[in-house]
Amino acid sequence: MASTRRTVKTKIKPPRKHESEVSLDEMWSSLSANIREIHDQNASNLSFEENYRYAYNMVLYKNGAVLYKGVCQLVAENIDRLAQCEIVPVFPSGSSKDPVQQSQEGELLLKALKRVWDFHIGNMSKLRDILKYMDRVYTKANDVPEIWDAGLDLFLKHIIRPPIQDHLVSAVLSLIQIERDGYVINRSAVKECVDVLLQLSVEHDGRNVYKRDLEPAVLKASEIFYSAEGKRLLETCDAPGYLRRVEARFESEEARTHHYLYSQTGDPLREILERDLLTQNLSTVISMPNSGLDVMVDLDKLEDLNRLYRLFSMVPNGMPTLRRSFKDSILRRGREINLASSSADAGQDADDGDLNDVETTKGKAKSQGRGATGPPMLALALTWVQHVLDIKDKFDCIWERAFESNRELESSLNEAFEDFINLNEKAPEYISLFIDENLKKGLKGKTDMEVDLVLDKTITVFRYITEKDAFERYYKNHLAKRLLLGRSVSDDAERGMLAKLKVECGYQFTQKLEGMFHDMKISADTMQAYRKYLEGTSAPEVEISVTVMTSTFWPMSHSSASCIFPEVLTRACKSFEQFYLSRHSGRRLAWQASLGNADIRIQFKTKKHDVNVSTFGLVILLLFENVANDEFLTYEELKTATSIPDTELQRQLQSLACAKFKILKKHPPGRDIHPSDSFSFNNDFTSPMQKIKISTVSAKVETNKERKETRDRIDEDRQHQIEACIVRIMKDRKHMTHNDLLNEVTRQLASRFQPNPQNIKKRIEALIDREYLERCEDRKSYNYLA
């Protein structure tokens, strides 16, 4: 019998709702107990999975608020417990005055804070792992901080609060002060405390606790300390000592910031040091009596000067103060040099007619009386320039080695030298004399490098002169004497000096000077041709060597010193004139007796001597050739016979009758020459030397009268230069206002001299009168008239 199977459908049941096998109270009780174990450092005995499941279930079953608040409460309780057990017992007593004990007490407190922080961070790290689900779900949904951030906030509220907060700040300040006083502290303890405070952010502020609490306190304490420190150092230290202490303070504060304070504290802390130790005391330190800038310069304290420069460079007012004091220091020394020169100059005014040097071929002989080492005024000029060069070398060394070649200070140095050098109206003459003295005899035996060094130094001083046209006139006179008298020891040195002047002032400045060298070369060739010419004709009794000078190149200030030549000299001059004019038509020769010299052999009673004298001296001595030994020639007779001007005649007679080598006898004896004097030939003259040189045409400082004449000639030349400059400018511009023309003329002439605006106005008026310019109707501008 067949049976029938029934198909049974399987019914799928809905998932059963999971219910917690453990109640929420039991879960929280177990979790809270385990959290306390974590706080007691017993986490190794706990199950991470079990505690994670407790927290997960509490959030899952909508008890996240209970969990969050409960954990925060447990963390707060633990922090309070740690504070009472670790921090409060080590509060500094404040009763000890011993820095070492204070340092130890502060160190204990800071280390206690670090221990509590380490415990707290360790605990919060474990809690963050257990409560990850809560942080992911509950905290974001309810807009509350994650448990790690909540832990930091709780630490801030329960630890960084009075009185702990006050004790912490006081301990850090105390340790900083102890270190500033020179004691050693445990920097790592302070560093750890600072690191803790940097990690604690202030709510809704964005700042951390360090910036809010500790940094302002440190800066305030530093302000008080360094304000008093600056005053104390000023009272107890000299300038170098003050600078050393200040530099040490900067270094120590920088190290302090680097090692245990926050790096951003460095800038405001540095500002406090700059304000209290530098800015407020700049002028006081640099001008300290017996130790300030001047004394450091005098004693060549380059290290201290370099320290001063570095410190003053830190503050805005430092460099202007240093520039001003540096310039004043140079000016003071320069004025002292000028004052010494002017005082000695005033004392020598009465000696303008003193004898010049008397030299021998074996060396410079010592002359009698006040001219023993050369003319006093010449020595004064050389001394002035040498002193200027010495202080220039000194301050150049300071500028380069101590002030690190600072361009601002270089500008002050140049301004100071220019100011005091131009305060001495004789500076152009003195510098030219110094160059003359060196090129004439000072460079013998020196190497080319030493020659260049001397020339470079003098060019450096020359660069500061504003009246370069006055220098040119003096230099031209001195160069002429060196060339004509054969006193230039090195032609290369002379041409090297010209090259340096050309670089400084341009071709126009040295054009005439180079023309003088050209004349000397042409004259040498002319004399060779003249000697060949004499071979075919009867030669004059006197052998002459002639230098033909182009009048526009050479200084012709000696043309006024006329002289009547004896017949024997006249015949020799006529012979050369006949030869020269036969080769050159349209030229005129004018003999400059004041620039010549002669070698003569004189027979005295015991022996003959070869004597070198000036041409004037030769003319005077030839007058005694036919005079008996016991006969006299009066001053007036000599003057009438030679027509030599009184000033020049007196100088020549002084050299011949009053110097060391008395070729003539003066009656009555004495140093000075008077119109009532008479002279005779000194037949009894004796000297151990065969050759004698009596020099009267030598470089010397001008007398007041000569200086006035030179100044008048310079002023006259300047008038022509100003007029030429005005015409040159107006020819190019055609029309200019008065002020523009004044400025342009001053600018163009500044390389030669500093023109006076009043003189420019006078030259403009003169050009208007001569119809080179016309004044416009507005009375403020000019037109050029072609």
Rosetta blueprint (number, residue, H / E / L):
1 M L
2 A L
3 S L
4 T L
5 R L
6 R L
7 T L
8 V L
9 K L
10 T L
11 K L
12 I L
13 K L
14 P L
15 P L
16 R L
17 K L
18 H L
19 E L
20 S L
21 E L
22 V L
23 S L
24 L H
25 D H
26 E H
27 M H
28 W H
29 S H
30 S H
31 L H
32 S H
33 A H
34 N H
35 I H
36 R H
37 E H
38 I H
39 H H
40 D L
41 Q L
42 N L
43 A H
44 S H
45 N H
46 L L
47 S L
48 F H
49 E H
50 E H
51 N H
52 Y H
53 R H
54 Y H
55 A H
56 Y H
57 N H
58 M H
59 V H
60 L H
61 Y L
62 K L
63 N L
64 G H
65 A H
66 V H
67 L H
68 Y H
69 K H
70 G H
71 V H
72 C H
73 Q H
74 L H
75 V H
76 A H
77 E H
78 N H
79 I H
80 D H
81 R H
82 L H
83 A H
84 Q H
85 C H
86 E H
87 I H
88 V H
89 P H
90 V H
91 F L
92 P L
93 S L
94 G L
95 S L
96 S L
97 K L
98 D L
99 P H
100 V H
101 Q H
102 Q H
103 S H
104 Q H
105 E H
106 G H
107 E H
108 L H
109 L H
110 L H
111 K H
112 A H
113 L H
114 K H
115 R H
116 V H
117 W H
118 D H
119 F H
120 H H
121 I H
122 G H
123 N H
124 M H
125 S H
126 K H
127 L H
128 R H
129 D H
130 I H
131 L L
132 K H
133 Y H
134 M H
135 D H
136 R H
137 V H
138 Y H
139 T H
140 K H
141 A H
142 N L
143 D L
144 V L
145 P L
146 E L
147 I H
148 W H
149 D H
150 A H
151 G H
152 L H
153 D H
154 L H
155 F H
156 L H
157 K H
158 H H
159 I L
160 I L
161 R L
162 P L
163 P L
164 I H
165 Q H
166 D H
167 H H
168 L H
169 V H
170 S H
171 A H
172 V H
173 L H
174 S H
175 L H
176 I H
177 Q H
178 I H
179 E H
180 R H
181 D L
182 G L
183 Y L
184 V L
185 I L
186 N L
187 R H
188 S H
189 A H
190 V H
191 K H
192 E H
193 C H
194 V H
195 D H
196 V H
197 L H
198 L H
199 Q L
200 L L
201 S E
202 V L
203 E L
204 H L
205 D L
206 G L
207 R L
208 N E
209 V H
210 Y H
211 K H
212 R H
213 D H
214 L H
215 E H
216 P H
217 A H
218 V H
219 L H
220 K H
221 A H
222 S H
223 E H
224 I H
225 F H
226 Y H
227 S H
228 A H
229 E H
230 G H
231 K H
232 R H
233 L H
234 L H
235 E H
236 T H
237 C L
238 D L
239 A H
240 P H
241 G H
242 Y H
243 L H
244 R H
245 R H
246 V H
247 E H
248 A H
249 R H
250 F H
251 E H
252 S H
253 E H
254 E H
255 A H
256 R H
257 T H
258 H H
259 H H
260 Y L
261 L L
262 Y L
263 S H
264 Q H
265 T H
266 G H
267 D H
268 P H
269 L H
270 R H
271 E H
272 I H
273 L H
274 E H
275 R H
276 D H
277 L H
278 L H
279 T H
280 Q H
281 N H
282 L H
283 S H
284 T H
285 V H
286 I H
287 S L
288 M L
289 P L
290 N L
291 S L
292 G L
293 L H
294 D H
295 V H
296 M H
297 V H
298 D H
299 L L
300 D L
301 K L
302 L H
303 E H
304 D H
305 L H
306 N H
307 R H
308 L H
309 Y H
310 R H
311 L H
312 F H
313 S L
314 M L
315 V L
316 P L
317 N L
318 G H
319 M H
320 P H
321 T H
322 L H
323 R H
324 R H
325 S H
326 F H
327 K H
328 D H
329 S H
330 I H
331 L H
332 R H
333 R H
334 G H
335 R H
336 E H
337 I H
338 N H
339 L H
340 A H
341 S H
342 S H
343 S H
344 A H
345 D H
346 A H
347 G H
348 Q L
349 D H
350 A H
351 D H
352 D L
353 G L
354 D L
355 L L
356 N L
357 D L
358 V L
359 E E
360 T E
361 T L
362 K L
363 G E
364 K L
365 A L
366 K L
367 S L
368 Q L
369 G H
370 R H
371 G H
372 A L
373 T L
374 G L
375 P L
376 P H
377 M H
378 L H
379 A H
380 L H
381 A H
382 L H
383 T H
384 W H
385 V H
386 Q H
387 H H
388 V H
389 L H
390 D H
391 I H
392 K H
393 D H
394 K H
395 F H
396 D H
397 C H
398 I H
399 W H
400 E H
401 R H
402 A H
403 F L
404 E L
405 S L
406 N L
407 R H
408 E H
409 L H
410 E H
411 S H
412 S H
413 L H
414 N H
415 E H
416 A H
417 F H
418 E H
419 D H
420 F H
421 I H
422 N H
423 L H
424 N L
425 E L
426 K L
427 A H
428 P H
429 E H
430 Y H
431 I H
432 S H
433 L H
434 F H
435 I H
436 D H
437 E H
438 N H
439 L H
440 K H
441 K H
442 G H
443 L L
444 K L
445 G L
446 K L
447 T L
448 D H
449 M H
450 E H
451 V H
452 D H
453 L H
454 V H
455 L H
456 D H
457 K H
458 T H
459 I H
460 T H
461 V H
462 F H
463 R L
464 Y L
465 I L
466 T L
467 E L
468 K H
469 D H
470 A H
471 F H
472 E H
473 R H
474 Y H
475 Y H
476 K H
477 N H
478 H H
479 L H
480 A H
481 K H
482 R H
483 L H
484 L H
485 L L
486 G L
487 R L
488 S L
489 V L
490 S L
491 D H
492 D H
493 A H
494 E H
495 R H
496 G H
497 M H
498 L H
499 A H
500 K H
501 L H
502 K H
503 V H
504 E H
505 C H
506 G L
507 Y H
508 Q H
509 F H
510 T H
511 Q H
512 K H
513 L H
514 E H
515 G H
516 M H
517 F H
518 H H
519 D H
520 M H
521 K H
522 I H
523 S H
524 A H
525 D H
526 T H
527 M H
528 Q H
529 A H
530 Y H
531 R H
532 K H
533 Y H
534 L H
535 E H
536 G L
537 T L
538 S L
539 A L
540 P L
541 E L
542 V L
543 E L
544 I L
545 S L
546 V L
547 T L
548 V L
549 M L
550 T L
551 S L
552 T L
553 F L
554 W L
555 P L
556 M L
557 S L
558 H L
559 S L
560 S L
561 A L
562 S L
563 C L
564 I L
565 F L
566 P L
567 E H
568 V H
569 L H
570 T H
571 R H
572 A H
573 C H
574 K H
575 S H
576 F H
577 E H
578 Q H
579 F H
580 Y H
581 L H
582 S H
583 R H
584 H L
585 S L
586 G L
587 R L
588 R L
589 L L
590 A L
591 W L
592 Q L
593 A H
594 S H
595 L H
596 G L
597 N E
598 A E
599 D E
600 I E
601 R E
602 I E
603 Q E
604 F L
605 K L
606 T L
607 K L
608 K E
609 H E
610 D E
611 V E
612 N E
613 V E
614 S E
615 T H
616 F H
617 G H
618 L H
619 V H
620 I H
621 L H
622 L H
623 L L
624 F L
625 E L
626 N L
627 V L
628 A L
629 N L
630 D L
631 E L
632 F L
633 L E
634 T E
635 Y H
636 E H
637 E H
638 L H
639 K H
640 T H
641 A H
642 T H
643 S L
644 I L
645 P L
646 D H
647 T H
648 E H
649 L H
650 Q H
651 R H
652 Q H
653 L H
654 Q H
655 S H
656 L H
657 A H
658 C L
659 A L
660 K L
661 F L
662 K L
663 I L
664 L E
665 K E
666 K E
667 H E
668 P L
669 P L
670 G L
671 R L
672 D L
673 I L
674 H L
675 P L
676 S L
677 D L
678 S E
679 F E
680 S E
681 F E
682 N L
683 N L
684 D L
685 F L
686 T L
687 S L
688 P L
689 M L
690 Q L
691 K E
692 I E
693 K E
694 I L
695 S L
696 T L
697 V L
698 S L
699 A L
700 K L
701 V L
702 E L
703 T L
704 N H
705 K H
706 E H
707 R H
708 K H
709 E H
710 T H
711 R H
712 D H
713 R H
714 I H
715 D H
716 E H
717 D H
718 R H
719 Q H
720 H H
721 Q H
722 I H
723 E H
724 A H
725 C H
726 I H
727 V H
728 R H
729 I H
730 M H
731 K H
732 D H
733 R H
734 K L
735 H E
736 M E
737 T E
738 H H
739 N H
740 D H
741 L H
742 L H
743 N H
744 E H
745 V H
746 T H
747 R H
748 Q H
749 L H
750 A L
751 S L
752 R L
753 F L
754 Q L
755 P L
756 N L
757 P H
758 Q H
759 N H
760 I H
761 K H
762 K H
763 R H
764 I H
765 E H
766 A H
767 L H
768 I H
769 D H
770 R L
771 E L
772 Y L
773 L E
774 E E
775 R E
776 C L
777 E L
778 D L
779 R L
780 K L
781 S E
782 Y E
783 N E
784 Y E
785 L L
786 A L
